[in-house]
Structure formats: structure tokens, C-alpha cells
């Protein structure tokens, strides 16, 4: 374990020098890392710790127990903030409108949660007159980028410490430190994966997942039923959208948080939303994640389908490119980058027309759209039909084709005659 050299300059201006740390807001999960951290910060800096645990809809947590655990470990205050509404409306909603999937696979959820955690930590720090925000991110991941960048942006007066980046304790040393300092070490410590979850999904990293030759091990899946064990009968659900957001499930209007939860349940039981994803992290590492994202899989599939129905071909060609850019910025934690709000203006504008109903069939890992309808559909069956007496003027097509293909035909003719010499 390292001790601080008070003379050493920090690696970045936003990092705390030891003598600047008096009261710390610690983003606390109740797990081993942040529990060890709670003690370690008190010891190393002789500082007070305010623990902050944020509910983003992670399914398993017992928030009362977490709050009490922080107090038992010496926190001067311990807060639990229910941020599910804000998370769903301010973070997940724009991701839905942008069909957000990083590198085509990962629907960002951790990436959406981190800027919100950082924002809440800054608020609490200001309310409680703390000088420093502490978090449990390692130096290898994306989460440090997202939290540090958000704190440095929102609260340049505050400083950051990230003990895991500096304390150089391995897993065993951490457990030893915990035992020594009376920190309860639960059996879940034996879980071989690093987990993060919230209402939009769950991720597993590390352990045998790091072996790219190994198929996803069964014990990873805590949310989604493996498709081969899912029911033998398909289940159909109808999602209604307004302004590009899901508003009703099977005809029943529901608030967004609840709707996401219900969709996650049906998706999960039908094996929908398992993503085995090779991913390029912001810091350059290439890693493999296994995601369980039942709600995102179903909702994004339905949303994109409806968007295609109401958008023109030109919009449908451009939007996926801007969607990819949106996902990239969100993944990279550049939540306050003006380009992201510029993109949001575009996304919101397009999504004003994304209204209607989509029916999906969920069956053994697949979510397939089988029906769609919208008052804004750019679809006219009487024009599209193969049947006779359509209102589309087929006799106009040859003239159109002649002009439409003009330059391509000319270029081809030139190339031919040149190659003949
Ligand atoms: N790879 C995903 C991301 O960067 C998930 C990260 C999960 N975080 C964690 N601390 N286990 O958003």
C-alpha cells in the first residue's frame, strides 16, 4: 500500500492534494471497494466522510442496510438518494430517442448513470460544505473518465480522489484490510465478476469473461433467462410511443420508470437482451463485457422501427450516423459537450413524430417486430400495393430511371471506352 508524498504534485489539476482533503463525499455502493474506501479515506487523510448512495434502479440493493453500513464504518452522514425518475427522464430518455448502442451493441446504461452520480455528489458536497468527491473507479475503466470529467466540469471548486487508482491493494489485500478494520466481508465478494447495474441494464466483466475463447458462462446471467430455458411459447407485447418515448404497455399507460421495469421482466423471462460485446474503452483497452439488457433491447428495437416508419429515406440514412455519434459521446462521458446537446436538439425534433404502436413477439432470445402503426406513418398501402389500380404512377418510373442513372451510365461508358484503348 502506498502512503502520500505531500510534496508530490497531482497528475491533474482537479485531483486533491492530501492537505486539501477535509470533508469528502464518497459515492458509496455498500460493496467491498467503497466500504474499504470509507475507512481508508478517514485514515489516510484524517478527513470526514459523507457517504452517498444513489438508487438508479439497481434491482438487488437494500438501501437501508447500505445507509446503516456507512454509518457503522464511521461516516459522519449517510444519504440514500432515489434518482430513478431523473435518471429515466433526463438520461435514459435521450438515449432512447438516439437509439443509443455503443459500437452497435452496448446500450449505454453505466455510461448514462455516471454523470448523474457525479452531479449528485457535487450537489451534496456543496450542501454539506465538503471539499472533495471520492469514487471507487479503477484507473483502467471508463467510469473514472465519466465521473472525473463531470465533477471537473460542474464543480471546479471541488477536488477528486479515486483511492482504487492509487492504493495499489489487490483483492486479497483489500479483504485483509477489511477484516483488520471490522468491515463486513460478505460472501458476494467471492463472485468472480465485476458487476454494474441500473434500471437500463446490467454488465458483467472480469474473471473468465476475459477469456475470449470461452462462451458466456451460465453463472453470469442473473437477470435474463438463457434463451434455451425460456418458455416454448412466444409472448406478444404492444408498446405505445409518444414523442419518441414508450408511454404504454399492452394498452396500459405507465410512468417511464415502471414501464421500463415491466418491459425488462417480460424480456428477461423470454431470454431477450443478452449481448456478448467486445468493446473499445476510452482509455484504449479492448475488453469484453456481457450485458443483460432486456428492457433496452425491446424498447430500442420498437423505437427504431417506429422511427423508420415516420421518417423519410433521407432521414433514415442520416439518423443512424448521428445516433452512433451520440452513443460515442455518451460512452465517453462527455455529457456536457455542446455537440451532445446539439445532437439532442436534432433527436428531439425528429422524435416529435415518433408516435404510434409497435407489437413485438418475444421468443427464446429474440424480440421481433410483427406489427406497427402510426398517425405519422409515411406509408400508403394503396400506393405500395402489388394489387391493381394503385394511385402510384408506374408509367412515370422509366423516365425517372433514365435521369436517375444518368451519371452512373456516363461514367461506366467512359471507363469502358478507355479500357478498350
Ligand atoms: N463497459 C461498460 C461501460 O463502460 C460497463 C462498465 C461497468 N462498470 C463497472 N464498474 N463494472 O459503460
Boltz pocket constraint, residues with backbone or C-beta under 6 A from the ligand:
constraints:
  - pocket:
      binder: B
      contacts: [[A, 108], [A, 109], [A, 110], [A, 111], [A, 141], [A, 142], [A, 143], [A, 194], [A, 195], [A, 196], [A, 203], [A, 205], [A, 279], [A, 289], [A, 331]]
      max_distance: 6.0
